[in-house]
Amino acid sequence: MYTFDWLAKQADIRPHKTALVDAATGRRTTYSQFHQRAGRFAEFVRDEWKLTPGDRVALLAHNSSDYFEILWGCAKAEVILVCLNWRLAVPELEFIFHDATPSALIYDPAFAEAAQTIAQRLGIDKVITLADQAAPGEVTYEDALASSSGQPVVMRPRGLDEPWHLLYTAGTTGRSKGVLQTFGMVLFNALNIGLPVDLTSEDVTLNLLPCFHTGGLNLLTNPTFHVGGTAIVQKTFDPAETLRILSEEATAFFGVASVYLFLSQHPDFDQTEFRHMRSWSAGGAPIPTSLLQRYLDRGIEIQYGFGMTETGPTVFLIEKDYPRSKIGSVGKPQMHVDVRIVDRAGQDLPPGERGELLIKGPGVTPGYWRLPEVTAQSIEDGWLHSGDVAVRDEDGYFYIVDRWKDMFISGGENVYPAEVENVLYQLPQVAEAAVIGVPDERWGEVGRAIIVLKPGQSITGVEIIAHCQAHIGRYKVPKSVVFVDKLPRNPAGKVVKGELRERFSS
């Protein structure tokens, strides 16, 4: 099986329809222009850079309409785009360069110093800047496009297992791994997320998740191109600007827990009217039930789901009619995916019992870049080991309980930090909360709560522990509390528990 050039198709069907809106610059790009500009970039890659199919091009940039032109241009040129995390330090980026071995580098002027340092150290002489002016030996993106003939470039039909881009995991438990992203993964994700949110050509979606993350590319931007809608791309997350766009233009939005949290804490949230919004969805990390209720009180039902970089990403998304009755559930597996919940011996578990979530389907990555042993450990007989603890109820609805590695055992009992964190979020003084297991001579491990308070609020550790004692079993109650200014988060909005364990386990 194979997939076609979506841009060429949309440019033929709806050439004058706005495909992209760059929120930072205000630039609006039609499908005809999008197709042409991506084709110009592909021609430059092929004819000026002389890159051949399978070569890699690295991109270090904030979100922009250019980012998607480059992504689709790489598809047309049959090269693999390496989407770089601009939050990484130069040594971390250099590790990715040594791993992915890109032949060329494109960079945003905001990251000029890091990009030029890496290019010089590694001898990369094919460099494009997204700035208006280029340094010696470089070329601007607009000049590169202008140098191309402008003749239409249509991507040949691509096999579903062919790689399109590389996304590197956050690396919270060691070195980053390059997760292969295929044309099939992008196609089936467009179906797995587009169907449950009823995405159509009439929709205007907003993307603020970073494009070096699967959410930034595929929730909901690429699916928007699949149906011929309009995608607004926000450079970075700014709560005030996000609220404005959601109130004035957008009809559908996908966010992560931290985004929904910060939006709800903005002083304009309660007064903002979301006149056009018809679809709200979320994933990336568990959303506390108290936060979901905050949105329900405003009449906003968030379709919460679950996915991974390795799954394209969509695996689950709860139906529109169920956020209230199944609060906290990620719903059921979407159309083109299958799942299992198994114990440590790999045996399937019945409803009500917790185990590891396994995932299978055409949206699952074929593996990790140049890591065959890790791939073999993670994917067995087509089943991806998610590393997440899940449970399903008698109605077949799934709940992601916690990360398998974040669970700790206290006095012989399993403690799932996400369950405790839900209780901590009930406290009105708490802005953010995380729970880790720390060594204890008597119980083996006990919980420690790391708390960020809302501005102007105060509460003691004793009061927090007393609140927990009133709402959960004694073995789950944190035995200590630490107050911090903020929690470390990765690009998906997930709290980096490994960093917290390093800092606060002793």
C-alpha positions in Angstrom: 0.0 0.0 0.0 1.0 3.6 -0.5 0.0 7.2 0.1 -0.2 10.1 -2.3 1.0 13.8 -2.2 -1.7 15.4 0.0 -0.5 18.9 -1.0 -0.7 18.2 -4.7 -4.2 16.8 -4.2 -5.4 19.8 -2.1 -3.8 22.3 -4.5 -5.9 20.8 -7.3 -9.2 20.4 -5.3 -9.1 23.7 -3.3 -6.2 25.9 -4.6 -7.4 29.1 -3.1 -8.3 27.7 0.3 -6.1 28.9 3.2 -4.0 26.0 4.4 -1.6 27.7 6.9 -1.8 30.8 9.1 1.5 31.8 10.8 0.4 33.4 14.0 3.7 35.2 14.6 3.9 36.9 11.2 0.3 36.9 10.1 1.2 35.2 6.8 -1.6 33.2 5.2 -0.7 30.5 2.7 -3.2 28.9 0.3 -2.9 25.2 -0.6 -1.6 26.2 -4.1 1.1 28.3 -2.5 1.9 25.7 0.1 2.3 23.0 -2.7 4.5 25.4 -4.8 6.7 26.5 -1.9 7.3 22.9 -0.7 8.1 22.0 -4.3 10.6 24.8 -4.6 12.3 23.6 -1.5 12.4 20.0 -2.8 13.9 21.2 -6.0 16.6 23.1 -4.1 17.4 20.0 -2.0 17.6 17.8 -5.1 19.4 20.1 -7.6 21.4 22.5 -5.5 22.3 20.4 -2.5 22.5 17.2 -4.6 20.9 15.2 -1.8 19.7 11.8 -2.7 16.7 9.7 -1.3 17.3 8.7 2.3 19.7 11.5 3.1 18.9 13.5 6.2 18.2 17.2 6.6 18.2 18.7 10.2 15.8 21.5 11.2 16.4 23.6 14.4 13.5 26.0 14.6 10.4 27.3 16.4 7.0 26.5 14.9 6.2 28.4 11.7 4.5 27.9 8.4 8.0 27.4 7.0 8.4 24.4 9.2 5.6 22.6 7.4 6.8 23.7 4.0 10.2 22.1 4.8 8.5 19.0 6.1 6.5 18.5 3.0 9.4 19.6 0.8 11.5 16.8 2.3 8.7 14.3 1.5 8.8 15.5 -2.2 12.6 15.3 -2.3 12.5 11.9 -0.6 14.9 12.9 2.1 14.4 12.4 5.8 13.8 15.5 8.1 15.4 15.4 11.5 13.3 17.6 13.8 15.6 19.0 16.4 14.5 19.9 19.9 15.6 23.5 20.4 15.4 23.2 24.2 18.5 20.9 24.1 22.1 22.1 24.8 24.7 22.0 22.1 26.3 18.7 23.4 22.9 17.1 23.3 22.2 18.3 19.8 25.7 17.1 18.7 24.8 13.6 19.9 21.7 13.7 17.6 23.9 14.9 14.7 26.4 12.1 15.3 23.5 9.6 15.4 21.3 10.8 12.5 24.3 12.1 10.4 22.3 14.8 8.5 24.0 16.3 5.4 22.4 19.7 5.8 21.1 22.1 8.5 18.3 24.6 8.5 18.0 26.9 11.5 15.8 29.6 13.0 17.8 32.9 13.8 16.8 32.4 17.4 19.2 29.4 17.5 21.9 30.9 15.2 24.7 30.5 17.8 24.0 26.8 18.5 23.5 26.0 14.8 26.6 27.7 13.6 28.7 26.1 16.3 27.4 22.6 15.4 27.9 23.3 11.6 31.5 24.4 12.2 32.4 21.6 14.5 30.9 18.9 12.3 31.9 20.3 9.0 28.3 20.8 7.6 28.5 23.2 4.7 24.9 22.9 3.5 23.2 25.5 5.7 20.0 27.5 5.3 18.9 30.2 7.7 15.3 31.3 8.2 16.5 34.8 8.9 16.2 37.6 6.3 20.0 37.8 5.8 22.5 34.9 5.6 26.0 34.6 7.1 28.9 33.9 4.8 28.6 30.4 3.3 24.9 30.2 4.1 21.7 31.0 2.1 18.4 32.3 3.3 15.3 30.1 3.0 13.5 32.6 0.8 16.5 32.9 -1.5 16.7 29.1 -1.8 13.0 29.0 -2.9 13.5 31.9 -5.3 16.5 30.1 -7.0 14.2 27.1 -7.9 12.3 27.0 -11.2 8.9 26.8 -9.6 7.9 23.8 -11.8 5.4 21.6 -9.9 7.0 18.9 -7.8 4.7 16.0 -7.0 5.8 13.4 -4.5 5.7 9.9 -6.0 3.3 7.5 -4.2 5.2 6.5 -1.1 5.0 3.2 0.7 3.4 3.2 4.1 6.6 1.9 5.7 8.9 4.5 4.1 10.5 6.9 6.6 9.5 10.6 6.4 11.1 12.1 9.4 12.9 11.4 12.6 11.7 12.5 16.1 14.0 12.1 19.0 12.6 11.1 22.3 13.0 13.5 25.3 15.7 11.2 26.7 14.5 11.4 30.3 16.0 8.0 31.1 19.2 8.2 29.1 20.3 9.2 25.6 17.7 10.3 23.1 16.5 7.7 20.6 15.4 8.5 17.1 11.9 7.2 16.4 11.3 6.5 12.8 8.1 8.3 11.5 6.7 6.7 8.4 4.2 7.9 5.8 1.8 5.2 7.1 2.1 6.5 10.6 1.1 10.0 9.5 -1.7 8.8 7.3 -3.3 6.5 9.9 -2.9 9.1 12.6 -4.9 11.5 10.4 -7.7 8.9 10.5 -7.4 7.9 14.1 -7.6 11.5 15.4 -9.7 13.0 12.5 -12.6 10.6 12.9 -13.3 11.0 16.6 -13.0 14.8 16.5 -15.1 15.0 13.2 -12.3 17.0 11.5 -13.5 18.5 8.1 -12.4 21.1 5.5 -14.4 23.7 7.4 -12.3 23.4 10.5 -9.6 25.9 11.7 -7.2 24.2 14.0 -4.6 25.7 16.3 -1.2 24.1 16.9 1.1 25.4 19.6 2.9 22.2 20.5 6.5 22.2 19.4 7.0 20.7 15.9 10.0 18.6 17.1 7.3 16.6 18.9 4.8 14.3 17.3 2.0 16.5 18.8 3.3 19.5 17.0 3.2 17.8 13.6 0.2 15.6 13.9 -2.2 17.0 16.5 -3.9 18.4 14.6 -1.9 20.1 11.8 -1.1 17.3 9.4 -4.6 15.8 9.8 -6.0 19.3 8.9 -4.1 19.1 5.6 -5.5 15.7 5.0 -9.1 17.0 5.1 -8.3 20.4 3.5 -8.9 22.6 6.5 -6.9 25.6 7.8 -4.1 25.2 10.4 -3.0 28.1 12.6 0.6 27.6 13.7 1.6 29.4 16.9 5.4 30.0 17.3 5.4 29.1 21.0 2.8 28.8 23.7 1.6 32.1 25.0 -1.6 31.8 27.2 -2.9 35.2 26.3 -2.4 34.8 22.5 -3.8 31.2 22.7 -7.0 32.4 24.4 -7.4 35.1 21.7 -7.0 32.7 18.9 -9.4 30.2 20.5 -11.9 32.9 21.0 -11.7 34.5 17.5 -10.7 31.9 14.9 -10.2 28.3 15.9 -12.8 25.6 15.8 -10.7 22.6 17.0 -7.8 22.4 19.4 -5.5 19.7 20.8 -3.5 20.6 23.9 -1.6 18.9 26.7 -2.3 18.9 30.4 0.1 21.8 31.2 -1.4 24.0 28.4 -4.9 23.4 29.8 -3.7 24.1 33.3 -2.0 27.4 32.4 -4.9 28.6 30.3 -7.3 27.9 33.2 -5.0 30.0 35.5 -4.9 33.0 33.2 -6.9 35.9 34.5 -8.9 36.2 31.2 -10.0 32.6 31.2 -13.4 33.0 32.8 -14.3 36.0 30.7 -13.2 34.5 27.4 -16.0 33.3 25.0 -15.1 30.5 22.7 -17.7 31.2 20.1 -16.4 29.0 17.2 -14.8 26.2 19.2 -16.6 22.9 18.8 -13.8 20.4 19.6 -11.4 20.3 22.5 -9.0 17.4 22.9 -5.9 16.5 25.0 -3.2 14.0 25.7 0.4 13.7 26.5 0.0 13.4 30.3 -2.8 12.7 32.7 -5.1 15.6 33.3 -6.1 15.9 37.0 -9.9 15.3 37.4 -10.2 18.7 39.2 -8.8 20.4 36.1 -11.2 18.5 33.8 -14.0 19.6 36.1 -12.8 23.2 35.8 -13.5 23.0 32.1 -16.7 21.1 32.5 -18.0 23.9 34.7 -17.5 26.2 31.7 -19.3 23.8 29.4 -16.1 22.6 27.8 -15.9 18.8 27.4 -12.3 17.8 26.7 -11.9 14.6 24.7 -8.9 13.1 26.6 -6.8 10.6 24.8 -3.4 8.8 24.8 -0.6 8.3 22.3 3.1 8.1 21.9 5.8 9.2 19.6 6.1 5.6 18.7 2.4 5.3 17.7 2.0 8.2 15.4 0.7 9.3 18.0 -3.1 8.6 18.5 -4.1 5.4 20.2 -7.1 6.4 22.3 -9.5 9.3 22.4 -12.8 9.3 24.4 -16.0 10.0 22.5 -17.6 13.4 22.7 -20.5 12.2 24.7 -18.5 10.6 27.5 -16.1 13.1 29.2 -18.6 13.6 32.0 -19.6 10.0 32.7 -16.1 8.6 32.2 -14.0 11.4 33.6 -10.4 10.5 33.5 -10.8 7.8 30.8 -8.9 7.9 27.5 -11.8 6.1 25.9 -11.4 3.1 23.6 -8.8 2.2 21.0 -9.3 4.1 17.8 -10.2 2.7 14.4 -6.8 1.5 13.2 -5.2 0.3 16.4 -5.4 -2.7 18.7 -4.3 -2.9 22.4 -3.8 -5.4 25.2 -3.2 -5.1 28.9 -0.7 -7.7 30.2 1.0 -8.8 33.4 4.8 -9.1 33.8 4.6 -12.5 32.3 2.9 -11.2 29.2 -0.5 -12.7 30.0 -3.7 -10.8 29.2 -5.5 -9.3 32.2 -9.3 -9.0 32.7 -11.2 -5.8 33.3 -10.3 -4.1 36.6 -6.7 -5.4 36.7 -3.7 -3.1 36.1 -0.9 -4.1 33.7 1.3 -2.8 31.0 -0.3 -1.5 27.8 0.7 -3.1 24.5 -0.1 -1.5 21.2 -0.3 -2.8 17.6 -1.3 -1.3 14.3 -0.2 0.5 11.1 0.5 3.6 13.2 3.2 1.9 15.2 6.8 2.8 14.3 8.9 0.2 12.6 11.6 1.0 15.2 14.4 3.2 16.5 17.1 4.7 14.2 20.1 2.4 14.2 19.1 0.6 17.4 18.0 -2.9 16.3 18.5 -4.4 19.8 16.3 -1.6 21.5 13.7 -2.1 18.7 13.6 -5.8 19.3 13.2 -5.3 23.1 10.4 -2.7 22.6 8.4 -4.3 19.8 7.6 -8.1 20.0 5.5 -9.8 17.3 4.3 -6.3 16.2 3.2 -5.4 19.8 4.8 -2.2 21.1 5.5 -2.2 24.9 4.3 1.2 25.9 5.8 1.3 29.4 2.5 2.6 30.7 0.2 1.1 33.4 -3.4 0.8 32.2 -6.7 -0.6 33.3 -10.0 -1.0 31.5 -13.5 -1.0 33.1 -16.4 -3.4 32.5 -17.7 -1.1 29.7 -14.4 -1.4 27.8 -13.1 2.1 28.7 -9.4 2.4 29.3 -7.6 4.5 31.9 -3.9 5.2 31.9 -2.9 4.8 35.5 0.8 5.9 35.4 4.1 5.1 33.9 5.3 1.6 34.6 8.7 3.0 35.9 7.1 5.7 38.0 5.1 3.2 40.2 6.8 2.4 43.5 6.1 -0.2 46.2 5.5 0.9 49.7 5.1 -1.8 52.3 4.3 -4.3 49.6 1.6 -2.2 48.0 1.8 -0.7 44.6 1.5 3.1 44.6 0.7 5.0 41.4 1.8 8.6 41.7 -0.9 9.9 39.3 -3.6 8.8 41.6 -2.0 10.7 44.5 -1.4 13.8 42.3 -5.1 13.9 41.5 -5.8 14.3 45.2 -3.2 17.0 45.6 -4.8 19.0 42.7 -8.0 19.2 44.7 -6.3 21.7 47.0 -7.1 25.2 45.7 -3.6 26.5 46.7 -1.8 23.9 44.4 -0.7 25.0 40.9 1.3 21.9 40.1 2.1 18.6 41.8 4.2 15.6 41.3 4.8 12.5 43.5 7.9 10.3 43.5 9.0 7.3 45.6 11.9 7.8 47.9 13.9 5.2 49.9 12.6 4.4 53.4 14.1 1.9 55.9 10.8 0.7 57.2 8.5 0.6 54.1 11.1 0.2 51.3 9.8 3.3 49.6 7.4 6.1 50.5 5.9 9.0 48.6 7.3 12.5 48.5 5.1 15.3 47.1 6.8 18.1 45.1 4.5 21.1 45.0 4.2 24.4 43.1 1.9 26.8 44.8 -0.3 29.4 43.0 0.9 33.0 43.3 -0.1 34.5 46.6 -1.2 31.2 48.1 0.2 29.4 51.1 -0.2 26.0 52.7 2.0 23.8 54.9 3.3 20.3 54.3 1.3 19.1 57.3 -1.9 20.4 55.8 -1.2 18.8 52.5 -0.5 15.4 54.1 -3.7 15.7 56.2 -5.7 16.4 53.1 -4.3 13.2 51.5 -5.0 11.2 54.6 -8.7 12.1 54.3 -9.0 11.0 50.7 -6.7 8.0 49.9 -5.4 4.9 51.6 -2.7 5.4 54.2 0.1 3.6 52.2 -0.5 6.1 49.3 -0.1 9.2 51.5 3.1 11.1 50.9 5.3 11.1 54.0 7.0 14.4 53.0 6.4 17.6 51.0 8.9 19.7 49.1 7.9 23.2 47.7 9.5 24.3 44.4 9.1 27.2 42.0 8.3 25.0 39.0 8.3 21.4 37.8 10.6 20.2 35.0 8.6 19.2 31.9 9.5 17.7 28.6 8.1 18.9 25.2 5.0 16.8 25.6 4.2 18.6 28.9 5.0 15.6 31.0 6.8 16.1 34.3 10.3 14.7 34.1 10.1 12.4 37.1 13.7 11.2 36.6 15.0 14.7 37.2 12.8 15.0 40.3 14.1 11.6 41.6 17.7 12.8 41.1 17.1 16.0 43.0 14.7 14.9 45.8 15.2 11.2 46.5 17.8 11.6 49.2 
